[in-house]
Amino acid sequence: MAEEAKKEKKNKKSPEGSKKPYLFAVGRRREAVARVRLYDHSVQIAGQEYKKGDVIVNNKLVSEYFRFLAYKTEYNRIFRDTDSDGKFVFSVRVRGGGLSGQLDAVVFGIARVLQKYDKEKYRPVLKAKGYLTRDARIRERRKVGMGGKSRRKKQSPKR
């Protein structure tokens, strides 16, 4: 009897309805980490209703968070290339780094979550355009005896 109960416990799957209503991926760039959620329906986040086509970064619309015009073309390019503009709601939490690194992390996270959504449709486009390649360059650490910088040498006396 005890053995049967153990077998049932092992084979027991998670209950119906516990499946999350979103897909999740992480994008990283330098010190920035972006956690991206993709919803394929309208959703309420932080008490506000968002419809398909909205991208929310740290509870703000993406156009408010990344205000510069150069940044707008950067985050809109992935939607143009994959023809996914207006089809999903993206909710992003990004921390660390500066605005430029955060933007690259957000774009990388969006690319990863789109690939998870439909691998046959999105992966070839994302791979060809270079969105799925992680930019691994990071800040070089400070070295001992370099006057507080990573590559600077202390000035030697002339006489």
C-alpha positions, 0 to 999 in steps of 0.5 A, spaced: 500 500 500 505 504 501 509 503 495 503 504 491 502 511 494 509 513 493 508 511 485 502 515 485 506 521 488 511 521 483 507 520 477 502 526 479 503 532 475 501 539 476 494 541 477 490 543 471 490 551 470 496 552 474 500 554 467 502 561 467 499 565 462 505 568 459 512 566 457 518 568 460 526 570 458 532 573 460 536 578 456 543 581 459 548 586 457 554 588 461 551 590 468 543 590 465 539 584 466 532 584 463 526 579 465 521 579 459 514 576 459 510 575 453 502 575 453 498 574 447 492 577 450 490 584 453 493 584 461 492 588 467 499 590 470 500 594 476 493 596 476 493 598 469 490 595 463 494 594 457 492 591 450 496 588 444 502 592 442 504 595 448 511 594 451 511 596 458 518 597 462 519 598 469 511 600 469 512 605 464 511 605 456 517 603 453 517 610 449 517 614 456 522 609 459 527 610 453 526 617 451 531 618 446 529 618 438 535 613 437 533 608 442 526 608 439 528 606 432 533 600 436 527 597 440 522 598 434 527 594 429 526 587 432 518 588 431 519 590 424 524 585 422 519 579 425 513 582 423 510 582 431 508 589 432 501 589 435 501 582 436 503 581 443 504 585 450 511 585 453 512 586 460 519 588 462 523 589 469 530 591 467 535 593 473 543 595 473 547 598 468 545 604 464 540 606 459 544 603 453 546 597 456 538 596 459 536 597 452 540 592 449 538 587 454 531 588 453 531 587 446 535 581 447 530 578 452 524 580 447 528 576 442 529 570 446 521 570 448 519 570 441 523 564 439 520 561 445 513 563 443 514 560 436 521 557 434 519 555 426 517 562 425 521 567 429 528 563 430 530 563 423 529 571 422 532 573 429 538 568 428 539 571 421 539 579 424 543 577 430 538 578 435 540 571 439 547 573 439 549 575 446 554 580 447 559 578 452 563 584 453 563 587 460 567 592 464 574 590 465 576 590 472 581 594 476 588 592 477 592 593 483 598 598 482 594 601 476 592 608 480 585 606 480 584 604 473 584 598 469 590 599 464 593 606 466 600 606 469 602 610 474 607 616 472 614 614 473 619 620 476 623 623 470 629 624 475 
